[in-house]
Amino acid sequence: MPATTEAVELAQLAARAASDKLARDVVAFDVSERLAIADAFLLCSATNDRQVGAIVREIQDRLAAAGFKPSRREGDRENRWVLMDYGDLVVHVQHVEERAFYALERLWRDCPEIKLPEAVTVGAGPRDLAGDMPGDMPDDLPGAEGPRPTGTDA
């Protein structure tokens, strides 16, 4: 049986909240056929610990405004990987390094993806575990260092 309508809508709401805080590579999976504990997983990442915290707070605030509270929340201390359990939906907000290392997408690659709103920063995520994160630029490419500021001694 596929994920419930409520789980899908909750995942979409959480995805919009994460995207509003500039989360990277937002993806949701219907895990209802593989797990008894949840219908959907939402994964997203951030480039630093403070952004992880901001994404978590925004998701929690938006879902609370819709009448949902997490039954548990783990990982707040370090803000490297925060898990929020909403029953039918489990949200994973990870630092990009943890996301690449643990590669949760690899565990759920056989599960159908949940369609997210167009405005969400959907990306492939670190699915190609041998490659760089999407959007990262190797240092050895011309121009990778970016434009130099003008009017400085740099």
Backbone as CSV, one residue per row, in Angstrom:
resi,resn,N_x,N_y,N_z,CA_x,CA_y,CA_z,C_x,C_y,C_z
1,MET,0.846,-1.174,0.000,0.000,0.000,0.000,0.897,1.244,0.000
2,PRO,0.645,2.203,-0.880,1.489,3.401,-0.941,1.312,4.295,0.286
3,ALA,2.211,5.266,0.397,2.163,6.219,1.511,0.798,6.893,1.564
4,THR,0.356,7.193,2.771,-0.935,7.863,2.940,-0.881,9.272,2.354
5,THR,-2.035,9.783,2.010,-2.133,11.149,1.498,-1.585,12.129,2.526
6,GLU,-1.880,11.888,3.803,-1.382,12.772,4.864,0.145,12.771,4.912
7,ALA,0.773,11.602,4.774,2.236,11.515,4.799,2.841,12.268,3.617
8,VAL,2.237,12.126,2.441,2.732,12.820,1.247,2.594,14.328,1.422
9,GLU,1.451,14.785,1.898,1.239,16.221,2.105,2.169,16.775,3.172
10,LEU,2.416,16.009,4.212,3.343,16.421,5.260,4.764,16.529,4.704
11,ALA,5.165,15.562,3.890,6.488,15.594,3.257,6.618,16.814,2.355
12,GLN,5.578,17.140,1.615,5.612,18.303,0.728,5.697,19.603,1.520
13,LEU,4.964,19.692,2.621,5.021,20.879,3.478,6.414,21.031,4.090
14,ALA,6.968,19.944,4.592,8.314,19.978,5.174,9.352,20.324,4.110
15,ALA,9.176,19.821,2.899,10.107,20.115,1.805,10.087,21.598,1.458
16,ARG,8.902,22.200,1.418,8.809,23.644,1.147,9.497,24.446,2.250
17,ALA,9.299,24.033,3.502,9.938,24.727,4.626,11.457,24.625,4.520
18,ALA,11.960,23.444,4.214,13.406,23.240,4.071,13.952,24.086,2.928
19,SER,13.242,24.090,1.819,13.670,24.861,0.656,13.720,26.354,0.957
20,ASP,12.774,26.831,1.750,12.760,28.251,2.110,13.988,28.647,2.922
21,LYS,14.622,27.688,3.566,15.861,27.948,4.310,17.074,27.478,3.511
22,LEU,16.886,27.339,2.196,17.955,27.025,1.241,18.576,25.646,1.433
23,ALA,17.760,24.686,1.840,18.249,23.305,1.929,18.665,22.839,0.540
24,ARG,19.638,21.962,0.509,20.130,21.411,-0.754,19.578,20.010,-0.950
25,ASP,19.381,19.665,-2.199,19.094,18.281,-2.583,17.956,17.661,-1.776
26,VAL,16.817,18.329,-1.805,15.639,17.865,-1.070,14.992,16.724,-1.858
27,VAL,14.782,15.602,-1.194,14.168,14.444,-1.843,13.318,13.700,-0.819
28,ALA,12.208,13.134,-1.284,11.321,12.368,-0.403,11.067,11.001,-1.019
29,PHE,11.021,9.990,-0.166,10.786,8.617,-0.603,9.555,8.048,0.078
30,ASP,8.810,7.256,-0.670,7.697,6.483,-0.128,8.292,5.167,0.361
31,VAL,8.434,5.030,1.678,9.061,3.836,2.269,8.018,2.896,2.876
32,SER,6.755,3.143,2.565,5.660,2.390,3.192,5.716,0.891,2.913
33,GLU,6.230,0.499,1.754,6.306,-0.927,1.416,7.479,-1.620,2.109
34,ARG,8.474,-0.837,2.532,9.689,-1.412,3.103,9.772,-1.298,4.614
35,LEU,9.054,-0.335,5.193,9.147,-0.091,6.637,7.772,-0.049,7.275
36,ALA,7.703,-0.506,8.496,6.449,-0.414,9.245,6.401,0.852,10.096
37,ILE,7.556,1.509,10.283,7.625,2.648,11.200,7.197,3.971,10.583
38,ALA,7.199,4.074,9.257,6.859,5.337,8.599,6.403,5.066,7.174
39,ASP,5.702,6.048,6.612,5.286,5.968,5.215,6.239,6.716,4.296
40,ALA,6.870,7.770,4.824,7.705,8.621,3.982,8.942,9.085,4.740
41,PHE,10.028,9.241,3.988,11.261,9.840,4.495,11.526,11.080,3.657
42,LEU,11.908,12.164,4.316,12.348,13.372,3.629,13.809,13.573,3.979
43,LEU,14.639,13.758,2.965,16.062,13.997,3.161,16.405,15.357,2.576
44,CYS,17.235,16.107,3.297,17.760,17.356,2.758,19.076,17.649,3.463
45,SER,19.844,18.556,2.888,21.150,18.828,3.472,21.454,20.314,3.479
46,ALA,22.480,20.645,4.266,22.926,22.020,4.433,24.444,22.039,4.463
47,THR,25.003,23.186,4.150,26.457,23.286,4.054,27.148,23.602,5.371
48,ASN,26.379,23.943,6.417,27.007,24.196,7.714,26.026,23.880,8.841
49,ASP,26.555,23.776,10.047,25.757,23.378,11.208,24.635,24.371,11.522
50,ARG,24.921,25.656,11.372,23.893,26.665,11.658,22.731,26.555,10.685
51,GLN,23.031,26.267,9.435,21.965,26.115,8.454,21.140,24.866,8.747
52,VAL,21.791,23.791,9.182,21.044,22.593,9.586,20.027,22.984,10.655
53,GLY,20.470,23.730,11.675,19.576,24.158,12.746,18.437,25.033,12.245
54,ALA,18.742,25.942,11.322,17.706,26.825,10.774,16.665,26.033,9.985
55,ILE,17.108,25.062,9.216,16.185,24.222,8.446,15.289,23.427,9.393
56,VAL,15.893,22.848,10.416,15.131,22.060,11.395,14.063,22.922,12.060
57,ARG,14.443,24.119,12.504,13.480,25.009,13.168,12.335,25.395,12.225
58,GLU,12.662,25.677,10.972,11.629,26.072,10.010,10.657,24.923,9.737
59,ILE,11.191,23.725,9.566,10.321,22.566,9.351,9.424,22.361,10.565
60,GLN,10.023,22.406,11.745,9.241,22.180,12.961,8.175,23.259,13.140
61,ASP,8.510,24.513,12.863,7.538,25.603,12.997,6.385,25.448,12.008
62,ARG,6.699,25.124,10.757,5.649,24.980,9.737,4.734,23.806,10.040
63,LEU,5.318,22.697,10.439,4.494,21.534,10.733,3.682,21.750,12.009
64,ALA,4.243,22.474,12.984,3.493,22.797,14.205,2.304,23.692,13.868
65,ALA,2.505,24.652,12.958,1.408,25.535,12.544,0.288,24.745,11.863
66,ALA,0.649,23.613,11.257,-0.346,22.747,10.609,-0.916,21.718,11.584
67,GLY,-0.446,21.768,12.842,-0.991,20.880,13.868,-0.204,19.605,14.119
68,PHE,1.048,19.555,13.664,1.864,18.352,13.844,3.078,18.648,14.707
69,LYS,3.336,17.769,15.669,4.521,17.866,16.525,5.307,16.576,16.380
70,PRO,6.642,16.677,16.398,7.419,15.437,16.304,7.305,14.629,17.591
71,SER,7.215,13.317,17.444,7.192,12.463,18.636,8.594,12.341,19.217
72,ARG,9.599,12.549,18.387,10.976,12.615,18.894,11.823,13.400,17.910
73,ARG,12.922,13.912,18.460,13.859,14.713,17.682,15.240,14.388,18.216
74,GLU,16.139,14.028,17.337,17.491,13.640,17.755,18.538,14.381,16.940
75,GLY,19.700,14.623,17.564,20.838,15.196,16.865,20.976,16.697,16.962
76,ASP,20.163,17.338,17.810,20.203,18.799,17.919,21.522,19.344,18.442
77,ARG,22.175,18.589,19.283,23.385,19.101,19.927,24.469,19.472,18.922
78,GLU,24.715,18.587,17.986,25.790,18.820,17.023,25.298,19.492,15.750
79,ASN,24.003,19.350,15.431,23.443,19.875,14.182,24.214,19.390,12.956
80,ARG,24.583,18.126,12.981,25.215,17.517,11.808,24.227,16.591,11.105
81,TRP,23.362,15.962,11.889,22.298,15.110,11.356,21.165,15.143,12.369
82,VAL,20.101,15.828,12.024,18.945,15.931,12.909,17.815,15.106,12.307
83,LEU,17.224,14.265,13.141,16.105,13.424,12.739,14.871,13.897,13.486
84,MET,13.779,14.084,12.762,12.495,14.442,13.373,11.477,13.390,12.951
85,ASP,10.848,12.771,13.942,9.890,11.697,13.688,8.476,12.222,13.889
86,TYR,7.729,12.283,12.793,6.339,12.729,12.826,5.371,11.565,12.637
87,GLY,5.801,10.363,12.944,4.944,9.190,12.774,4.981,8.691,11.348
88,ASP,4.079,9.189,10.502,4.053,8.772,9.099,5.225,9.326,8.301
89,LEU,5.834,10.407,8.789,6.955,11.052,8.105,8.156,11.125,9.039
90,VAL,9.318,10.742,8.526,10.578,10.925,9.244,11.431,11.867,8.398
91,VAL,11.894,12.954,9.011,12.686,13.967,8.320,14.139,13.838,8.760
92,HIS,15.042,13.801,7.783,16.482,13.772,8.038,17.075,15.057,7.458
93,VAL,17.642,15.904,8.308,18.353,17.096,7.852,19.814,16.848,8.179
94,GLN,20.639,16.771,7.138,22.036,16.395,7.326,22.982,17.455,6.772
95,HIS,24.123,17.574,7.433,25.229,18.336,6.873,25.656,17.591,5.609
96,VAL,26.117,18.309,4.585,26.458,17.651,3.312,27.482,16.532,3.489
97,GLU,28.393,16.679,4.447,29.401,15.630,4.659,28.764,14.354,5.206
98,GLU,27.849,14.491,6.158,27.147,13.318,6.695,26.269,12.686,5.626
99,ARG,25.666,13.518,4.818,24.788,12.987,3.766,25.584,12.151,2.770
100,ALA,26.736,12.627,2.381,27.568,11.866,1.446,28.099,10.595,2.101
101,PHE,28.486,10.681,3.367,29.071,9.530,4.052,28.042,8.428,4.293
102,TYR,26.880,8.787,4.831,25.874,7.778,5.184,25.008,7.353,3.999
103,ALA,24.907,8.179,2.997,24.240,7.846,1.729,22.894,7.146,1.917
104,LEU,21.994,7.791,2.638,20.674,7.201,2.879,19.923,6.926,1.579
105,GLU,20.168,7.726,0.549,19.516,7.484,-0.739,19.804,6.087,-1.255
106,ARG,21.001,5.597,-0.973,21.370,4.256,-1.436,20.493,3.196,-0.771
107,LEU,20.136,3.413,0.491,19.272,2.465,1.198,17.857,2.442,0.632
108,TRP,17.390,3.593,0.159,15.995,3.719,-0.264,15.850,3.866,-1.769
109,ARG,16.891,3.583,-2.539,16.840,3.798,-3.987,15.773,2.970,-4.693
110,ASP,15.353,1.863,-4.090,14.304,1.041,-4.696,12.903,1.541,-4.356
111,CYS,12.819,2.519,-3.489,11.516,3.068,-3.096,11.122,4.188,-4.066
112,PRO,9.831,4.324,-4.333,9.404,5.414,-5.219,9.646,6.777,-4.577
113,GLU,10.029,7.737,-5.415,10.176,9.106,-4.923,8.807,9.757,-4.847
114,ILE,8.650,10.605,-3.856,7.421,11.386,-3.708,7.617,12.691,-4.460
115,LYS,6.659,13.030,-5.299,6.743,14.269,-6.067,6.663,15.453,-5.109
116,LEU,7.620,16.353,-5.253,7.671,17.549,-4.416,7.275,18.763,-5.242
117,PRO,6.836,19.839,-4.595,6.447,21.048,-5.332,7.595,21.574,-6.187
118,GLU,7.253,22.179,-7.313,8.249,22.713,-8.249,9.214,23.692,-7.587
119,ALA,8.731,24.478,-6.638,9.555,25.515,-6.016,10.622,24.956,-5.082
120,VAL,10.545,23.677,-4.761,11.495,23.068,-3.830,12.824,22.839,-4.537
121,THR,13.911,23.057,-3.807,15.247,22.876,-4.368,15.565,21.399,-4.462
122,VAL,14.936,20.752,-5.427,15.128,19.320,-5.616,16.435,19.113,-6.350
123,GLY,17.204,18.156,-5.883,18.438,17.809,-6.556,18.637,16.323,-6.482
124,ALA,19.592,15.851,-7.217,19.850,14.419,-7.235,20.455,13.957,-5.930
125,GLY,21.014,14.869,-5.158,21.641,14.468,-3.907,22.941,13.741,-4.174
126,PRO,23.552,13.242,-3.140,24.837,12.564,-3.295,24.655,11.115,-3.726
127,ARG,23.890,10.896,-4.789,23.618,9.528,-5.227,24.824,8.904,-5.895
128,ASP,25.622,9.719,-6.556,26.843,9.203,-7.145,27.911,9.336,-6.070
129,LEU,28.030,8.314,-5.261,28.881,8.404,-4.074,30.346,8.588,-4.402
130,ALA,30.750,8.285,-5.625,32.148,8.451,-5.993,32.436,9.878,-6.420
131,GLY,31.401,10.662,-6.730,31.608,12.003,-7.248,31.436,13.068,-6.200
132,ASP,31.587,14.304,-6.659,31.394,15.451,-5.783,29.911,15.671,-5.545
133,MET,29.600,16.459,-4.539,28.214,16.840,-4.288,27.754,17.706,-5.455
134,PRO,26.489,17.613,-5.851,25.994,18.466,-6.922,26.208,19.930,-6.575
135,GLY,26.690,20.679,-7.556,26.909,22.097,-7.339,28.300,22.414,-6.822
136,ASP,29.039,21.420,-6.348,30.402,21.655,-5.898,31.294,21.761,-7.116
137,MET,32.280,22.613,-7.022,33.164,22.817,-8.145,34.560,22.366,-7.746
138,PRO,35.166,21.455,-8.492,36.526,21.036,-8.160,37.470,22.228,-8.185
139,ASP,38.424,22.226,-7.271,39.360,23.344,-7.156,40.290,23.473,-8.346
140,ASP,40.461,22.410,-9.123,41.429,22.469,-10.207,40.831,22.987,-11.519
141,LEU,39.568,23.376,-11.552,38.985,23.931,-12.763,39.323,25.407,-12.865
142,PRO,39.553,25.900,-14.084,39.798,27.335,-14.238,38.601,28.122,-13.729
143,GLY,38.867,29.144,-12.939,37.803,29.988,-12.409,37.143,29.446,-11.162
144,ALA,37.584,28.288,-10.679,36.947,27.687,-9.506,37.127,28.549,-8.270
145,GLU,38.211,29.312,-8.256,38.449,30.142,-7.092,37.526,31.354,-7.068
146,GLY,36.811,31.603,-8.157,35.836,32.687,-8.200,36.495,34.022,-8.476
147,PRO,35.690,35.030,-8.697,36.250,36.350,-8.980,36.920,36.925,-7.741
148,ARG,37.980,37.645,-7.981,38.686,38.291,-6.868,38.024,39.620,-6.573
149,PRO,37.920,39.949,-5.307,37.329,41.242,-4.956,38.188,42.380,-5.486
150,THR,37.557,43.457,-5.900,38.308,44.610,-6.377,38.481,45.599,-5.239
151,GLY,39.547,46.356,-5.305,39.778,47.375,-4.300,40.302,46.839,-2.982
152,THR,40.858,45.617,-2.990,41.434,45.064,-1.767,42.858,44.655,-2.039
153,ASP,43.575,44.370,-0.990,44.960,43.922,-1.125,45.048,42.424,-1.323
154,ALA,43.946,41.741,-1.452,43.930,40.274,-1.561,44.608,39.789,-2.803
